[in-house]
Amino acid sequence: MQESALYDDSKGGKALKTANSIKVRHILCEKQGKALEAIEKLKTGLAFNKVAEAFSEDKAKEGGSLGWMVRGSMVGAFQDAAFQLQPSTTAKPIYTDPPIKTQHGYHVIMVEDRKN
């Protein structure tokens, strides 16, 4: 995971505030190689939602959006990674690198917002 994901640089490197729900997007791929290919596209500056539309193999429409998810409603590894991510935008995403493996496949995750 990118180190910047754990701290909010815009607020002097403070740790994340506790949240009970997150607005999350992901790119889900059955094969790790395809998820890594999606990450390479993100590194070139492509928007997260555009990469999700091209690479994600799940039913999450609208650029990988899963909407608001509450703590306890996601599978363990996905939830653990998602709640550590700093909120970001699809144009300049902070995402999980390497992808997170769950029983569903390999996820590249980003968080757009957090709330209690």
Backbone as XML, in Angstrom:
<?xml version="1.0"?>
<chain id="A" units="angstrom">
  <residue number="1" name="MET">
    <atom name="N" x="0.854" y="-1.179" z="0.000"/>
    <atom name="CA" x="0.000" y="0.000" z="0.000"/>
    <atom name="C" x="0.894" y="1.235" z="0.000"/>
  </residue>
  <residue number="2" name="GLN">
    <atom name="N" x="0.462" y="2.251" z="-0.697"/>
    <atom name="CA" x="1.236" y="3.486" z="-0.736"/>
    <atom name="C" x="1.327" y="4.077" z="0.661"/>
  </residue>
  <residue number="3" name="GLU">
    <atom name="N" x="2.517" y="4.521" z="1.032"/>
    <atom name="CA" x="2.683" y="5.077" z="2.374"/>
    <atom name="C" x="1.802" y="6.287" z="2.598"/>
  </residue>
  <residue number="4" name="SER">
    <atom name="N" x="1.583" y="7.087" z="1.561"/>
    <atom name="CA" x="0.768" y="8.283" z="1.719"/>
    <atom name="C" x="-0.669" y="7.954" z="2.096"/>
  </residue>
  <residue number="5" name="ALA">
    <atom name="N" x="-1.056" y="6.701" z="1.919"/>
    <atom name="CA" x="-2.419" y="6.306" z="2.240"/>
    <atom name="C" x="-2.699" y="6.382" z="3.741"/>
  </residue>
  <residue number="6" name="LEU">
    <atom name="N" x="-1.677" y="6.259" z="4.554"/>
    <atom name="CA" x="-1.900" y="6.179" z="5.991"/>
    <atom name="C" x="-1.935" y="7.538" z="6.689"/>
  </residue>
  <residue number="7" name="TYR">
    <atom name="N" x="-1.462" y="8.574" z="6.026"/>
    <atom name="CA" x="-1.403" y="9.885" z="6.651"/>
    <atom name="C" x="-1.942" y="10.950" z="5.716"/>
  </residue>
  <residue number="8" name="ASP">
    <atom name="N" x="-2.541" y="11.974" z="6.292"/>
    <atom name="CA" x="-3.073" y="13.083" z="5.505"/>
    <atom name="C" x="-2.014" y="14.168" z="5.436"/>
  </residue>
  <residue number="9" name="ASP">
    <atom name="N" x="-1.316" y="14.251" z="4.308"/>
    <atom name="CA" x="-0.245" y="15.216" z="4.155"/>
    <atom name="C" x="-0.737" y="16.656" z="4.208"/>
  </residue>
  <residue number="10" name="SER">
    <atom name="N" x="-1.980" y="16.902" z="3.808"/>
    <atom name="CA" x="-2.498" y="18.264" z="3.786"/>
    <atom name="C" x="-2.727" y="18.814" z="5.190"/>
  </residue>
  <residue number="11" name="LYS">
    <atom name="N" x="-2.713" y="17.968" z="6.184"/>
    <atom name="CA" x="-2.926" y="18.414" z="7.564"/>
    <atom name="C" x="-1.701" y="18.113" z="8.424"/>
  </residue>
  <residue number="12" name="GLY">
    <atom name="N" x="-0.537" y="18.195" z="7.815"/>
    <atom name="CA" x="0.690" y="18.025" z="8.588"/>
    <atom name="C" x="0.968" y="16.587" z="8.980"/>
  </residue>
  <residue number="13" name="GLY">
    <atom name="N" x="0.486" y="15.615" z="8.228"/>
    <atom name="CA" x="0.810" y="14.226" z="8.492"/>
    <atom name="C" x="0.060" y="13.604" z="9.656"/>
  </residue>
  <residue number="14" name="LYS">
    <atom name="N" x="-1.082" y="14.150" z="10.022"/>
    <atom name="CA" x="-1.861" y="13.581" z="11.119"/>
    <atom name="C" x="-2.465" y="12.237" z="10.711"/>
  </residue>
  <residue number="15" name="ALA">
    <atom name="N" x="-2.590" y="11.362" z="11.668"/>
    <atom name="CA" x="-3.198" y="10.056" z="11.399"/>
    <atom name="C" x="-4.674" y="10.247" z="11.057"/>
  </residue>
  <residue number="16" name="LEU">
    <atom name="N" x="-5.239" y="9.243" z="10.404"/>
    <atom name="CA" x="-6.646" y="9.294" z="10.022"/>
    <atom name="C" x="-7.557" y="9.369" z="11.234"/>
  </residue>
  <residue number="17" name="LYS">
    <atom name="N" x="-8.650" y="10.100" z="11.078"/>
    <atom name="CA" x="-9.674" y="10.121" z="12.119"/>
    <atom name="C" x="-10.475" y="8.825" z="12.024"/>
  </residue>
  <residue number="18" name="THR">
    <atom name="N" x="-10.998" y="8.381" z="13.144"/>
    <atom name="CA" x="-11.821" y="7.181" z="13.165"/>
    <atom name="C" x="-13.087" y="7.401" z="12.358"/>
  </residue>
  <residue number="19" name="ALA">
    <atom name="N" x="-13.467" y="6.402" z="11.600"/>
    <atom name="CA" x="-14.695" y="6.475" z="10.812"/>
    <atom name="C" x="-15.422" y="5.145" z="10.904"/>
  </residue>
  <residue number="20" name="ASN">
    <atom name="N" x="-16.742" y="5.200" z="10.791"/>
    <atom name="CA" x="-17.542" y="3.977" z="10.784"/>
    <atom name="C" x="-18.038" y="3.627" z="9.395"/>
  </residue>
  <residue number="21" name="SER">
    <atom name="N" x="-17.959" y="4.583" z="8.470"/>
    <atom name="CA" x="-18.350" y="4.286" z="7.098"/>
    <atom name="C" x="-17.462" y="5.054" z="6.128"/>
  </residue>
  <residue number="22" name="ILE">
    <atom name="N" x="-17.307" y="4.467" z="4.953"/>
    <atom name="CA" x="-16.460" y="5.047" z="3.927"/>
    <atom name="C" x="-17.179" y="4.973" z="2.591"/>
  </residue>
  <residue number="23" name="LYS">
    <atom name="N" x="-16.923" y="5.959" z="1.757"/>
    <atom name="CA" x="-17.416" y="5.946" z="0.385"/>
    <atom name="C" x="-16.271" y="5.379" z="-0.452"/>
  </residue>
  <residue number="24" name="VAL">
    <atom name="N" x="-16.476" y="4.184" z="-0.986"/>
    <atom name="CA" x="-15.364" y="3.427" z="-1.542"/>
    <atom name="C" x="-15.579" y="3.051" z="-3.011"/>
  </residue>
  <residue number="25" name="ARG">
    <atom name="N" x="-14.483" y="2.989" z="-3.750"/>
    <atom name="CA" x="-14.457" y="2.482" z="-5.126"/>
    <atom name="C" x="-13.423" y="1.368" z="-5.178"/>
  </residue>
  <residue number="26" name="HIS">
    <atom name="N" x="-13.616" y="0.454" z="-6.120"/>
    <atom name="CA" x="-12.589" y="-0.560" z="-6.299"/>
    <atom name="C" x="-12.539" y="-1.032" z="-7.743"/>
  </residue>
  <residue number="27" name="ILE">
    <atom name="N" x="-11.418" y="-1.684" z="-8.045"/>
    <atom name="CA" x="-11.238" y="-2.393" z="-9.302"/>
    <atom name="C" x="-11.032" y="-3.841" z="-8.881"/>
  </residue>
  <residue number="28" name="LEU">
    <atom name="N" x="-11.916" y="-4.728" z="-9.307"/>
    <atom name="CA" x="-11.840" y="-6.131" z="-8.922"/>
    <atom name="C" x="-11.444" y="-6.964" z="-10.132"/>
  </residue>
  <residue number="29" name="CYS">
    <atom name="N" x="-10.374" y="-7.735" z="-9.974"/>
    <atom name="CA" x="-9.886" y="-8.605" z="-11.049"/>
    <atom name="C" x="-9.685" y="-10.009" z="-10.499"/>
  </residue>
  <residue number="30" name="GLU">
    <atom name="N" x="-10.050" y="-11.006" z="-11.289"/>
    <atom name="CA" x="-9.853" y="-12.390" z="-10.871"/>
    <atom name="C" x="-8.369" y="-12.722" z="-10.772"/>
  </residue>
  <residue number="31" name="LYS">
    <atom name="N" x="-7.583" y="-12.211" z="-11.710"/>
    <atom name="CA" x="-6.147" y="-12.516" z="-11.764"/>
    <atom name="C" x="-5.325" y="-11.336" z="-11.247"/>
  </residue>
  <residue number="32" name="GLN">
    <atom name="N" x="-4.293" y="-11.637" z="-10.473"/>
    <atom name="CA" x="-3.427" y="-10.598" z="-9.927"/>
    <atom name="C" x="-2.764" y="-9.790" z="-11.050"/>
  </residue>
  <residue number="33" name="GLY">
    <atom name="N" x="-2.388" y="-10.449" z="-12.128"/>
    <atom name="CA" x="-1.735" y="-9.757" z="-13.233"/>
    <atom name="C" x="-2.590" y="-8.645" z="-13.814"/>
  </residue>
  <residue number="34" name="LYS">
    <atom name="N" x="-3.886" y="-8.880" z="-13.922"/>
    <atom name="CA" x="-4.780" y="-7.852" z="-14.465"/>
    <atom name="C" x="-4.916" y="-6.681" z="-13.480"/>
  </residue>
  <residue number="35" name="ALA">
    <atom name="N" x="-4.956" y="-6.985" z="-12.181"/>
    <atom name="CA" x="-5.023" y="-5.928" z="-11.165"/>
    <atom name="C" x="-3.742" y="-5.094" z="-11.195"/>
  </residue>
  <residue number="36" name="LEU">
    <atom name="N" x="-2.602" y="-5.747" z="-11.379"/>
    <atom name="CA" x="-1.333" y="-5.026" z="-11.457"/>
    <atom name="C" x="-1.276" y="-4.161" z="-12.727"/>
  </residue>
  <residue number="37" name="GLU">
    <atom name="N" x="-1.865" y="-4.658" z="-13.800"/>
    <atom name="CA" x="-1.950" y="-3.878" z="-15.041"/>
    <atom name="C" x="-2.790" y="-2.618" z="-14.812"/>
  </residue>
  <residue number="38" name="ALA">
    <atom name="N" x="-3.896" y="-2.765" z="-14.064"/>
    <atom name="CA" x="-4.743" y="-1.609" z="-13.733"/>
    <atom name="C" x="-3.946" y="-0.588" z="-12.916"/>
  </residue>
  <residue number="39" name="ILE">
    <atom name="N" x="-3.147" y="-1.053" z="-11.965"/>
    <atom name="CA" x="-2.319" y="-0.153" z="-11.156"/>
    <atom name="C" x="-1.324" y="0.591" z="-12.048"/>
  </residue>
  <residue number="40" name="GLU">
    <atom name="N" x="-0.753" y="-0.097" z="-13.017"/>
    <atom name="CA" x="0.173" y="0.570" z="-13.942"/>
    <atom name="C" x="-0.529" y="1.696" z="-14.706"/>
  </residue>
  <residue number="41" name="LYS">
    <atom name="N" x="-1.778" y="1.475" z="-15.096"/>
    <atom name="CA" x="-2.558" y="2.518" z="-15.769"/>
    <atom name="C" x="-2.780" y="3.705" z="-14.839"/>
  </residue>
  <residue number="42" name="LEU">
    <atom name="N" x="-3.084" y="3.416" z="-13.556"/>
    <atom name="CA" x="-3.276" y="4.491" z="-12.576"/>
    <atom name="C" x="-1.994" y="5.304" z="-12.417"/>
  </residue>
  <residue number="43" name="LYS">
    <atom name="N" x="-0.851" y="4.623" z="-12.432"/>
    <atom name="CA" x="0.431" y="5.306" z="-12.261"/>
    <atom name="C" x="0.738" y="6.235" z="-13.429"/>
  </residue>
  <residue number="44" name="THR">
    <atom name="N" x="0.130" y="6.009" z="-14.582"/>
    <atom name="CA" x="0.350" y="6.896" z="-15.727"/>
    <atom name="C" x="-0.517" y="8.150" z="-15.642"/>
  </residue>
  <residue number="45" name="GLY">
    <atom name="N" x="-1.408" y="8.200" z="-14.638"/>
    <atom name="CA" x="-2.232" y="9.388" z="-14.446"/>
    <atom name="C" x="-3.674" y="9.248" z="-14.893"/>
  </residue>
  <residue number="46" name="LEU">
    <atom name="N" x="-4.064" y="8.050" z="-15.355"/>
    <atom name="CA" x="-5.467" y="7.854" z="-15.727"/>
    <atom name="C" x="-6.343" y="7.917" z="-14.486"/>
  </residue>
  <residue number="47" name="ALA">
    <atom name="N" x="-7.556" y="8.413" z="-14.642"/>
    <atom name="CA" x="-8.499" y="8.536" z="-13.527"/>
    <atom name="C" x="-8.950" y="7.151" z="-13.059"/>
  </residue>
  <residue number="48" name="PHE">
    <atom name="N" x="-9.146" y="7.016" z="-11.746"/>
    <atom name="CA" x="-9.525" y="5.730" z="-11.161"/>
    <atom name="C" x="-10.808" y="5.191" z="-11.785"/>
  </residue>
  <residue number="49" name="ASN">
    <atom name="N" x="-11.817" y="6.039" z="-11.945"/>
    <atom name="CA" x="-13.098" y="5.571" z="-12.479"/>
    <atom name="C" x="-12.956" y="5.054" z="-13.908"/>
  </residue>
  <residue number="50" name="LYS">
    <atom name="N" x="-12.078" y="5.671" z="-14.706"/>
    <atom name="CA" x="-11.871" y="5.217" z="-16.086"/>
    <atom name="C" x="-11.156" y="3.869" z="-16.113"/>
  </residue>
  <residue number="51" name="VAL">
    <atom name="N" x="-10.167" y="3.705" z="-15.246"/>
    <atom name="CA" x="-9.451" y="2.423" z="-15.165"/>
    <atom name="C" x="-10.402" y="1.340" z="-14.658"/>
  </residue>
  <residue number="52" name="ALA">
    <atom name="N" x="-11.256" y="1.682" z="-13.690"/>
    <atom name="CA" x="-12.228" y="0.712" z="-13.173"/>
    <atom name="C" x="-13.182" y="0.254" z="-14.268"/>
  </residue>
  <residue number="53" name="GLU">
    <atom name="N" x="-13.654" y="1.191" z="-15.088"/>
    <atom name="CA" x="-14.575" y="0.830" z="-16.168"/>
    <atom name="C" x="-13.911" y="-0.117" z="-17.163"/>
  </residue>
  <residue number="54" name="ALA">
    <atom name="N" x="-12.616" y="0.048" z="-17.381"/>
    <atom name="CA" x="-11.898" y="-0.777" z="-18.351"/>
    <atom name="C" x="-11.452" y="-2.127" z="-17.784"/>
  </residue>
  <residue number="55" name="PHE">
    <atom name="N" x="-11.122" y="-2.182" z="-16.478"/>
    <atom name="CA" x="-10.490" y="-3.372" z="-15.924"/>
    <atom name="C" x="-11.343" y="-4.166" z="-14.939"/>
  </residue>
  <residue number="56" name="SER">
    <atom name="N" x="-12.255" y="-3.525" z="-14.215"/>
    <atom name="CA" x="-12.973" y="-4.224" z="-13.149"/>
    <atom name="C" x="-13.903" y="-5.283" z="-13.712"/>
  </residue>
  <residue number="57" name="GLU">
    <atom name="N" x="-13.923" y="-6.440" z="-13.065"/>
    <atom name="CA" x="-14.703" y="-7.583" z="-13.535"/>
    <atom name="C" x="-15.955" y="-7.832" z="-12.693"/>
  </residue>
  <residue number="58" name="ASP">
    <atom name="N" x="-16.329" y="-6.870" z="-11.864"/>
    <atom name="CA" x="-17.505" y="-7.072" z="-11.018"/>
    <atom name="C" x="-18.665" y="-6.217" z="-11.507"/>
  </residue>
  <residue number="59" name="LYS">
    <atom name="N" x="-19.695" y="-6.162" z="-10.713"/>
    <atom name="CA" x="-20.924" y="-5.463" z="-11.088"/>
    <atom name="C" x="-20.941" y="-4.001" z="-10.644"/>
  </residue>
  <residue number="60" name="ALA">
    <atom name="N" x="-19.873" y="-3.522" z="-10.003"/>
    <atom name="CA" x="-19.845" y="-2.133" z="-9.526"/>
    <atom name="C" x="-19.828" y="-1.193" z="-10.722"/>
  </residue>
  <residue number="61" name="LYS">
    <atom name="N" x="-20.929" y="-0.530" z="-10.945"/>
    <atom name="CA" x="-21.057" y="0.395" z="-12.067"/>
    <atom name="C" x="-20.485" y="1.754" z="-11.667"/>
  </residue>
  <residue number="62" name="GLU">
    <atom name="N" x="-20.517" y="2.689" z="-12.590"/>
    <atom name="CA" x="-20.069" y="4.048" z="-12.319"/>
    <atom name="C" x="-18.628" y="4.095" z="-11.827"/>
  </residue>
  <residue number="63" name="GLY">
    <atom name="N" x="-17.747" y="3.493" z="-12.590"/>
    <atom name="CA" x="-16.330" y="3.614" z="-12.283"/>
    <atom name="C" x="-15.876" y="2.926" z="-11.018"/>
  </residue>
  <residue number="64" name="GLY">
    <atom name="N" x="-16.451" y="1.780" z="-10.719"/>
    <atom name="CA" x="-16.027" y="1.006" z="-9.558"/>
    <atom name="C" x="-16.657" y="1.432" z="-8.243"/>
  </residue>
  <residue number="65" name="SER">
    <atom name="N" x="-17.624" y="2.341" z="-8.284"/>
    <atom name="CA" x="-18.218" y="2.849" z="-7.051"/>
    <atom name="C" x="-19.038" y="1.776" z="-6.334"/>
  </residue>
  <residue number="66" name="LEU">
    <atom name="N" x="-18.754" y="1.609" z="-5.053"/>
    <atom name="CA" x="-19.552" y="0.733" z="-4.191"/>
    <atom name="C" x="-20.442" y="1.551" z="-3.276"/>
  </residue>
  <residue number="67" name="GLY">
    <atom name="N" x="-20.309" y="2.889" z="-3.349"/>
    <atom name="CA" x="-21.106" y="3.766" z="-2.496"/>
    <atom name="C" x="-20.594" y="3.755" z="-1.064"/>
  </residue>
  <residue number="68" name="TRP">
    <atom name="N" x="-21.473" y="4.126" z="-0.137"/>
    <atom name="CA" x="-21.118" y="4.153" z="1.291"/>
    <atom name="C" x="-21.192" y="2.737" z="1.848"/>
  </residue>
  <residue number="69" name="MET">
    <atom name="N" x="-20.119" y="2.321" z="2.508"/>
    <atom name="CA" x="-20.054" y="1.004" z="3.137"/>
    <atom name="C" x="-19.746" y="1.206" z="4.617"/>
  </residue>
  <residue number="70" name="VAL">
    <atom name="N" x="-20.437" y="0.467" z="5.470"/>
    <atom name="CA" x="-20.204" y="0.591" z="6.909"/>
    <atom name="C" x="-19.243" y="-0.489" z="7.375"/>
  </residue>
  <residue number="71" name="ARG">
    <atom name="N" x="-18.526" y="-0.164" z="8.440"/>
    <atom name="CA" x="-17.595" y="-1.127" z="9.038"/>
    <atom name="C" x="-18.373" y="-2.396" z="9.397"/>
  </residue>
  <residue number="72" name="GLY">
    <atom name="N" x="-17.842" y="-3.536" z="9.007"/>
    <atom name="CA" x="-18.500" y="-4.806" z="9.286"/>
    <atom name="C" x="-19.258" y="-5.370" z="8.089"/>
  </residue>
  <residue number="73" name="SER">
    <atom name="N" x="-19.424" y="-4.559" z="7.035"/>
    <atom name="CA" x="-20.175" y="-5.035" z="5.864"/>
    <atom name="C" x="-19.262" y="-5.517" z="4.735"/>
  </residue>
  <residue number="74" name="MET">
    <atom name="N" x="-17.949" y="-5.424" z="4.938"/>
    <atom name="CA" x="-16.989" y="-5.814" z="3.903"/>
    <atom name="C" x="-16.172" y="-7.010" z="4.385"/>
  </residue>
  <residue number="75" name="VAL">
    <atom name="N" x="-15.612" y="-7.759" z="3.435"/>
    <atom name="CA" x="-14.748" y="-8.875" z="3.821"/>
    <atom name="C" x="-13.499" y="-8.334" z="4.503"/>
  </residue>
  <residue number="76" name="GLY">
    <atom name="N" x="-12.931" y="-9.129" z="5.404"/>
    <atom name="CA" x="-11.865" y="-8.704" z="6.301"/>
    <atom name="C" x="-10.708" y="-7.934" z="5.684"/>
  </residue>
  <residue number="77" name="ALA">
    <atom name="N" x="-9.990" y="-8.546" z="4.732"/>
    <atom name="CA" x="-8.807" y="-7.899" z="4.157"/>
    <atom name="C" x="-9.179" y="-6.625" z="3.405"/>
  </residue>
  <residue number="78" name="PHE">
    <atom name="N" x="-10.312" y="-6.644" z="2.708"/>
    <atom name="CA" x="-10.792" y="-5.457" z="1.978"/>
    <atom name="C" x="-11.077" y="-4.341" z="2.974"/>
  </residue>
  <residue number="79" name="GLN">
    <atom name="N" x="-11.824" y="-4.664" z="4.020"/>
    <atom name="CA" x="-12.190" y="-3.663" z="5.025"/>
    <atom name="C" x="-10.959" y="-3.096" z="5.711"/>
  </residue>
  <residue number="80" name="ASP">
    <atom name="N" x="-10.031" y="-3.955" z="6.109"/>
    <atom name="CA" x="-8.825" y="-3.497" z="6.798"/>
    <atom name="C" x="-8.058" y="-2.499" z="5.938"/>
  </residue>
  <residue number="81" name="ALA">
    <atom name="N" x="-7.892" y="-2.823" z="4.666"/>
    <atom name="CA" x="-7.157" y="-1.944" z="3.763"/>
    <atom name="C" x="-7.922" y="-0.649" z="3.499"/>
  </residue>
  <residue number="82" name="ALA">
    <atom name="N" x="-9.215" y="-0.763" z="3.261"/>
    <atom name="CA" x="-10.021" y="0.411" z="2.917"/>
    <atom name="C" x="-10.035" y="1.436" z="4.043"/>
  </residue>
  <residue number="83" name="PHE">
    <atom name="N" x="-10.147" y="0.984" z="5.283"/>
    <atom name="CA" x="-10.222" y="1.923" z="6.400"/>
    <atom name="C" x="-8.871" y="2.561" z="6.717"/>
  </residue>
  <residue number="84" name="GLN">
    <atom name="N" x="-7.791" y="2.069" z="6.119"/>
    <atom name="CA" x="-6.475" y="2.689" z="6.300"/>
    <atom name="C" x="-6.182" y="3.739" z="5.233"/>
  </residue>
  <residue number="85" name="LEU">
    <atom name="N" x="-6.994" y="3.768" z="4.183"/>
    <atom name="CA" x="-6.747" y="4.692" z="3.078"/>
    <atom name="C" x="-7.200" y="6.113" z="3.386"/>
  </residue>
  <residue number="86" name="GLN">
    <atom name="N" x="-6.398" y="7.060" z="2.959"/>
    <atom name="CA" x="-6.737" y="8.463" z="3.051"/>
    <atom name="C" x="-7.745" y="8.777" z="1.930"/>
  </residue>
  <residue number="87" name="PRO">
    <atom name="N" x="-8.777" y="9.549" z="2.186"/>
    <atom name="CA" x="-9.704" y="9.928" z="1.120"/>
    <atom name="C" x="-8.978" y="10.660" z="-0.006"/>
  </residue>
  <residue number="88" name="SER">
    <atom name="N" x="-9.417" y="10.411" z="-1.229"/>
    <atom name="CA" x="-8.810" y="11.048" z="-2.394"/>
    <atom name="C" x="-9.857" y="11.145" z="-3.499"/>
  </residue>
  <residue number="89" name="THR">
    <atom name="N" x="-9.467" y="11.735" z="-4.618"/>
    <atom name="CA" x="-10.378" y="11.889" z="-5.752"/>
    <atom name="C" x="-10.017" y="10.898" z="-6.847"/>
  </residue>
  <residue number="90" name="THR">
    <atom name="N" x="-10.959" y="10.654" z="-7.745"/>
    <atom name="CA" x="-10.698" y="9.725" z="-8.843"/>
    <atom name="C" x="-9.601" y="10.260" z="-9.766"/>
  </residue>
  <residue number="91" name="ALA">
    <atom name="N" x="-9.464" y="11.583" z="-9.847"/>
    <atom name="CA" x="-8.434" y="12.172" z="-10.702"/>
    <atom name="C" x="-7.031" y="12.000" z="-10.114"/>
  </residue>
  <residue number="92" name="LYS">
    <atom name="N" x="-6.932" y="12.017" z="-8.783"/>
    <atom name="CA" x="-5.651" y="11.839" z="-8.098"/>
    <atom name="C" x="-5.842" y="10.833" z="-6.965"/>
  </residue>
  <residue number="93" name="PRO">
    <atom name="N" x="-6.064" y="9.569" z="-7.328"/>
    <atom name="CA" x="-6.416" y="8.577" z="-6.310"/>
    <atom name="C" x="-5.236" y="8.126" z="-5.446"/>
  </residue>
  <residue number="94" name="ILE">
    <atom name="N" x="-5.552" y="7.842" z="-4.195"/>
    <atom name="CA" x="-4.654" y="7.120" z="-3.298"/>
    <atom name="C" x="-5.275" y="5.730" z="-3.202"/>
  </residue>
  <residue number="95" name="TYR">
    <atom name="N" x="-4.534" y="4.709" z="-3.578"/>
    <atom name="CA" x="-5.112" y="3.377" z="-3.721"/>
    <atom name="C" x="-4.185" y="2.311" z="-3.149"/>
  </residue>
  <residue number="96" name="THR">
    <atom name="N" x="-4.718" y="1.115" z="-2.989"/>
    <atom name="CA" x="-3.940" y="0.002" z="-2.474"/>
    <atom name="C" x="-2.987" y="-0.502" z="-3.555"/>
  </residue>
  <residue number="97" name="ASP">
    <atom name="N" x="-1.719" y="-0.558" z="-3.209"/>
    <atom name="CA" x="-0.684" y="-1.051" z="-4.114"/>
    <atom name="C" x="0.342" y="-1.771" z="-3.256"/>
  </residue>
  <residue number="98" name="PRO">
    <atom name="N" x="0.390" y="-3.085" z="-3.262"/>
    <atom name="CA" x="-0.227" y="-4.019" z="-4.213"/>
    <atom name="C" x="-1.720" y="-4.216" z="-3.963"/>
  </residue>
  <residue number="99" name="PRO">
    <atom name="N" x="-2.398" y="-4.886" z="-4.913"/>
    <atom name="CA" x="-3.833" y="-5.155" z="-4.744"/>
    <atom name="C" x="-4.085" y="-6.047" z="-3.526"/>
  </residue>
  <residue number="100" name="ILE">
    <atom name="N" x="-5.287" y="-5.955" z="-2.996"/>
    <atom name="CA" x="-5.694" y="-6.735" z="-1.826"/>
    <atom name="C" x="-6.397" y="-8.009" z="-2.297"/>
  </residue>
  <residue number="101" name="LYS">
    <atom name="N" x="-5.931" y="-9.165" z="-1.819"/>
    <atom name="CA" x="-6.543" y="-10.442" z="-2.212"/>
    <atom name="C" x="-7.641" y="-10.830" z="-1.234"/>
  </residue>
  <residue number="102" name="THR">
    <atom name="N" x="-8.815" y="-11.154" z="-1.773"/>
    <atom name="CA" x="-9.914" y="-11.709" z="-0.983"/>
    <atom name="C" x="-10.438" y="-12.932" z="-1.725"/>
  </residue>
  <residue number="103" name="GLN">
    <atom name="N" x="-11.479" y="-13.557" z="-1.186"/>
    <atom name="CA" x="-12.080" y="-14.692" z="-1.875"/>
    <atom name="C" x="-12.724" y="-14.297" z="-3.199"/>
  </residue>
  <residue number="104" name="HIS">
    <atom name="N" x="-12.932" y="-12.995" z="-3.414"/>
    <atom name="CA" x="-13.553" y="-12.508" z="-4.648"/>
    <atom name="C" x="-12.536" y="-12.247" z="-5.756"/>
  </residue>
  <residue number="105" name="GLY">
    <atom name="N" x="-11.263" y="-12.119" z="-5.395"/>
    <atom name="CA" x="-10.215" y="-11.816" z="-6.362"/>
    <atom name="C" x="-9.263" y="-10.775" z="-5.809"/>
  </residue>
  <residue number="106" name="TYR">
    <atom name="N" x="-8.702" y="-9.962" z="-6.698"/>
    <atom name="CA" x="-7.733" y="-8.939" z="-6.328"/>
    <atom name="C" x="-8.366" y="-7.562" z="-6.482"/>
  </residue>
  <residue number="107" name="HIS">
    <atom name="N" x="-8.306" y="-6.772" z="-5.421"/>
    <atom name="CA" x="-8.946" y="-5.457" z="-5.390"/>
    <atom name="C" x="-7.904" y="-4.346" z="-5.372"/>
  </residue>
  <residue number="108" name="VAL">
    <atom name="N" x="-8.117" y="-3.345" z="-6.210"/>
    <atom name="CA" x="-7.423" y="-2.068" z="-6.087"/>
    <atom name="C" x="-8.494" y="-1.145" z="-5.508"/>
  </residue>
  <residue number="109" name="ILE">
    <atom name="N" x="-8.234" y="-0.605" z="-4.317"/>
    <atom name="CA" x="-9.255" y="0.119" z="-3.562"/>
    <atom name="C" x="-8.865" y="1.580" z="-3.409"/>
  </residue>
  <residue number="110" name="MET">
    <atom name="N" x="-9.842" y="2.470" z="-3.511"/>
    <atom name="CA" x="-9.661" y="3.870" z="-3.130"/>
    <atom name="C" x="-10.884" y="4.317" z="-2.332"/>
  </residue>
  <residue number="111" name="VAL">
    <atom name="N" x="-10.679" y="5.321" z="-1.480"/>
    <atom name="CA" x="-11.750" y="5.862" z="-0.637"/>
    <atom name="C" x="-11.952" y="7.324" z="-0.998"/>
  </residue>
  <residue number="112" name="GLU">
    <atom name="N" x="-13.208" y="7.697" z="-1.229"/>
    <atom name="CA" x="-13.525" y="9.087" z="-1.575"/>
    <atom name="C" x="-13.883" y="9.928" z="-0.355"/>
  </residue>
  <residue number="113" name="ASP">
    <atom name="N" x="-14.447" y="9.308" z="0.690"/>
    <atom name="CA" x="-14.878" y="10.078" z="1.863"/>
    <atom name="C" x="-14.999" y="9.143" z="3.056"/>
  </residue>
  <residue number="114" name="ARG">
    <atom name="N" x="-15.006" y="9.736" z="4.249"/>
    <atom name="CA" x="-15.131" y="8.991" z="5.505"/>
    <atom name="C" x="-16.118" y="9.735" z="6.401"/>
  </residue>
  <residue number="115" name="LYS">
    <atom name="N" x="-16.865" y="8.989" z="7.204"/>
    <atom name="CA" x="-17.728" y="9.629" z="8.198"/>
    <atom name="C" x="-18.013" y="8.650" z="9.320"/>
  </residue>
  <residue number="116" name="ASN">
    <atom name="N" x="-18.504" y="9.212" z="10.454"/>
    <atom name="CA" x="-18.877" y="8.372" z="11.599"/>
    <atom name="C" x="-20.325" y="7.950" z="11.508"/>
  </residue>
</chain>
